Amino acid sequence: MLTAILIGLRILAGPFTNVFQKKIAQKGVHPLFIVLATHIVLTAVFAPIFLMEWTRSPVAFPSDFWWLASTMGILDALGNIFLVYAVSRMDFSVFGPLNAFKPIIATALGILMIQEWPSVKGVLGTGIILSASLLLKPRSNSAPDKIVRRRDFVYRFLAMIFASLGAVLSKMVLQEAAASVIMFFWSFWGIPVALIVSLRMSPGFFSRNLTIIGRHLSTLAAIVMFIAAMQIFTLLVFKRIQVSYSLAFFQLSALVSVILGKTLFEERYFRRRLVAALFMMIGAAAIICSVP
């Protein structure tokens, strides 16, 4: 029962995080600065928790924990940067359902890295999700290879690859530390990664974006609140079930994304994308049935 509640909360937190990221990007804040500001605030929140744990028992963390947690943080930071780039450019009702590919990536990584083997039903469910994702492409004469070469799609797939790698490492790190401690590493490593990437930006990048974001602090606060909830719920679910199945459950948020895309951003192809999201939910249901 608790697992189902955590999954439900995670399903709601994800799309609302992306909604506020898209809204603040539409106000003129650069996606990279959104990531940087978010991680600075989250680091300030979770650093005291980490320090309390470290002060109380400095030998509690084994040596491999440090590099695993740091690598996880770096990979997730890269994934988050590409994710915000994608959500700022892409239709919201496409952005969410494209998560369908993440369970498939995570399944392959889970087999290779932590020997998590899916069942037949699990494979069937991910196959249904993958097939349904083809409905997300609107009817047009554009060749499929032209679609996938679009920058927003490239950013989205890069985000999923890095996030899937980070998810598998999160599962490994969870064996050594609490979710609140892992949140510090996830938050902290986003800062240097974003700063390094920002070196290629034009002069005035920081002052310009700081001025704009200063006028939308309530939106930034909403991003911080929802992304913290999303990450904590994600880690708690990872602790209970396989990574690939967890990500498939989270795909149920595709329906939320399609509805929000229509109601908040007046996006087209609503029926087609709604059908795709419903098929993805069927795939997720098949995966749910495969979990012991």
C-alpha positions in Angstrom: 0.0 0.0 0.0 2.8 2.4 0.9 4.6 1.7 -2.3 1.4 2.5 -4.3 1.1 5.8 -2.5 4.7 6.7 -3.1 4.3 5.9 -6.8 1.2 8.0 -7.0 2.8 11.0 -5.4 5.8 10.6 -7.7 3.5 10.5 -10.7 2.0 13.8 -9.8 5.2 15.6 -8.7 7.1 14.9 -12.0 4.7 16.7 -14.4 4.2 19.7 -12.1 8.0 20.1 -11.8 8.2 20.3 -15.6 5.2 22.7 -15.8 6.9 25.2 -13.6 10.3 24.7 -15.4 8.6 25.4 -18.7 6.8 28.4 -17.4 9.9 30.1 -16.0 11.8 29.3 -19.2 9.0 31.0 -21.2 9.7 34.1 -19.0 13.2 34.3 -20.5 15.3 32.4 -17.9 17.9 30.2 -19.5 17.4 26.4 -18.9 21.0 26.1 -17.5 20.4 28.9 -15.0 17.1 27.2 -13.9 19.1 24.1 -13.1 21.8 26.1 -11.3 19.4 28.1 -9.2 17.4 24.9 -8.3 20.5 23.0 -7.2 21.9 25.9 -5.1 18.6 26.1 -3.1 18.3 22.4 -2.7 21.9 22.1 -1.6 21.3 24.7 1.1 18.3 22.6 2.2 19.9 19.2 2.3 23.5 20.1 3.4 22.6 20.4 7.1 20.9 17.0 7.0 24.0 15.4 5.5 26.3 17.2 8.0 24.2 15.9 10.9 24.5 12.3 9.6 28.2 12.7 8.9 28.9 14.2 12.4 26.9 11.6 14.1 28.7 8.7 12.5 31.6 9.6 10.1 32.5 6.0 9.5 29.0 5.0 8.5 29.6 5.4 4.7 32.0 2.9 3.1 34.7 4.1 0.7 32.8 3.1 -2.5 29.8 5.2 -1.3 31.5 8.5 -2.0 32.4 7.9 -5.6 29.1 6.1 -6.4 27.1 9.0 -4.9 29.2 11.6 -6.6 29.0 9.8 -10.0 25.2 9.5 -9.5 25.0 13.2 -8.8 27.0 14.2 -11.8 25.0 12.0 -14.2 21.7 13.2 -12.8 22.9 16.8 -13.1 23.7 16.3 -16.8 20.3 14.6 -17.2 18.6 17.5 -15.5 20.3 20.1 -17.7 19.3 18.3 -20.9 15.8 17.8 -19.5 15.2 21.5 -18.9 16.6 22.3 -22.3 14.1 19.8 -23.8 11.1 21.0 -21.8 11.7 24.6 -22.7 11.6 23.7 -26.5 9.2 20.8 -26.7 5.4 20.4 -26.5 4.6 19.4 -23.0 2.2 16.7 -24.1 5.1 15.1 -26.0 7.8 15.7 -23.4 6.1 13.6 -20.7 5.1 10.5 -22.7 8.6 10.3 -24.2 9.6 9.0 -20.8 8.4 5.7 -22.2 11.9 5.0 -23.4 13.4 5.4 -19.9 12.3 2.0 -18.5 13.8 0.3 -21.6 17.1 2.1 -21.1 17.0 1.3 -17.4 16.2 -2.3 -18.0 19.3 -2.8 -20.1 21.4 -0.9 -17.6 19.9 -2.8 -14.7 20.8 -6.1 -16.3 24.4 -5.0 -17.0 25.1 -3.2 -13.7 23.1 -4.7 -10.9 21.8 -7.9 -12.5 18.1 -7.0 -12.3 16.4 -9.3 -14.8 12.9 -8.4 -15.9 10.1 -11.0 -16.2 8.2 -11.9 -19.4 5.3 -9.6 -18.4 7.8 -6.8 -17.6 9.3 -7.1 -21.1 5.8 -7.2 -22.6 4.8 -4.1 -20.7 7.9 -2.1 -21.8 7.2 -3.3 -25.4 3.7 -1.9 -25.3 5.0 1.4 -23.9 7.6 1.7 -26.7 5.0 0.9 -29.4 2.6 3.5 -28.0 5.3 6.2 -28.1 5.1 6.1 -32.0 1.6 7.7 -31.7 3.3 10.8 -30.3 4.5 11.8 -33.7 1.9 14.0 -35.4 0.8 13.1 -38.9 3.2 14.8 -41.4 5.4 14.1 -44.3 8.5 14.5 -42.3 10.8 11.5 -42.3 11.3 9.9 -38.9 15.0 10.6 -39.0 14.3 14.3 -39.4 12.1 14.1 -36.3 14.8 12.4 -34.1 17.4 14.9 -35.3 15.4 17.8 -33.9 17.3 19.4 -31.0 14.5 19.0 -28.5 14.2 15.3 -29.2 18.0 14.9 -28.9 18.0 16.7 -25.6 15.2 14.6 -24.3 16.9 11.3 -25.2 20.2 12.5 -23.7 18.3 13.5 -20.5 16.8 10.0 -20.4 20.2 8.2 -20.9 21.9 10.2 -18.1 18.9 9.9 -15.8 18.7 6.2 -16.4 22.4 5.8 -15.5 21.9 7.9 -12.5 18.8 5.9 -11.5 20.7 2.6 -11.5 23.5 4.1 -9.4 20.9 5.5 -7.0 19.7 2.0 -6.4 23.2 1.0 -5.5 23.8 4.0 -3.2 20.5 3.4 -1.5 22.0 0.3 0.0 24.4 2.5 2.0 22.5 5.7 2.9 19.1 7.2 3.5 17.3 9.1 0.8 17.8 12.5 2.5 21.6 12.0 2.5 21.6 11.0 -1.2 19.6 14.1 -2.0 22.6 16.2 -0.8 24.8 14.6 -3.4 22.1 14.9 -6.1 21.7 18.6 -5.2 25.4 19.5 -4.7 26.8 18.1 -7.9 24.4 20.0 -10.0 26.2 23.2 -9.1 29.7 22.5 -10.5 28.3 20.7 -13.5 26.1 23.7 -14.4 28.9 26.2 -13.7 31.3 24.3 -16.0 28.7 24.2 -18.8 28.0 27.9 -18.3 31.6 28.7 -19.2 30.5 28.7 -22.9 27.8 31.3 -22.3 28.0 34.9 -23.3 29.1 37.7 -20.9 26.2 38.9 -18.8 24.7 35.4 -18.6 24.5 35.4 -14.8 23.4 39.0 -14.2 20.8 38.8 -17.0 19.2 35.6 -15.7 19.5 36.6 -12.1 17.5 39.7 -12.8 14.7 37.8 -14.6 14.5 35.0 -12.1 14.3 37.5 -9.3 11.0 38.6 -10.6 9.7 35.0 -10.5 10.8 33.7 -7.2 7.5 32.1 -6.5 7.9 29.9 -9.6 11.4 29.0 -8.6 10.1 28.0 -5.1 7.5 25.8 -6.8 10.2 24.1 -8.9 12.3 23.5 -5.8 9.4 22.1 -3.8 8.2 19.8 -6.6 11.6 18.6 -7.7 12.6 17.8 -4.1 9.4 15.8 -3.6 9.9 14.1 -6.9 13.4 13.0 -6.2 12.7 11.8 -2.6 9.6 9.8 -3.8 11.8 8.4 -6.6 14.4 7.1 -4.2 11.9 5.7 -1.8 10.2 3.7 -4.7 13.7 2.6 -5.9 14.3 1.1 -2.5 11.2 -1.1 -2.8 11.1 -2.3 -6.4 13.3 -2.7 -9.4 14.6 0.5 -11.2 13.2 -0.5 -14.6 9.7 -1.2 -13.1 9.8 2.0 -11.1 10.4 4.0 -14.2 7.6 2.2 -15.9 5.2 3.1 -13.1 6.3 6.7 -13.4 5.2 6.6 -17.0 1.7 6.8 -15.8 2.5 10.5 -15.5 2.2 10.7 -19.3 -1.5 11.1 -19.0 -1.1 14.0 -16.6 1.4 15.6 -19.0 -0.9 15.3 -21.9 -3.8 16.9 -20.0 -1.6 19.7 -18.6 -0.2 20.3 -22.1 -3.7 20.9 -23.4 -5.1 22.9 -20.5 -2.0 25.1 -19.7 -0.2 25.4 -23.0 -3.1 24.8 -25.5 -1.1 22.2 -27.4 -2.5 20.4 -30.4 -2.9 16.7 -31.2 -4.6 16.1 -27.9 -6.6 13.0 -28.8 -3.7 11.3 -30.5 -1.4 11.9 -27.6 -4.1 10.9 -25.1 -4.5 7.6 -26.9 -0.7 7.1 -26.7 -0.7 7.9 -23.0 -3.5 5.4 -22.4 -1.7 2.6 -24.2 1.4 3.5 -22.1 -0.7 3.0 -19.0 -1.7 -0.4 -20.3 2.0 -1.2 -20.6 2.6 0.0 -17.1 -0.2 -2.2 -15.9 1.4 -5.2 -17.4 4.6 -4.3 -15.5 2.6 -3.8 -12.3 1.3 -7.4 -12.7 4.8 -8.7 -13.0 6.0 -7.2 -9.7 6.0 -9.8 -6.9 
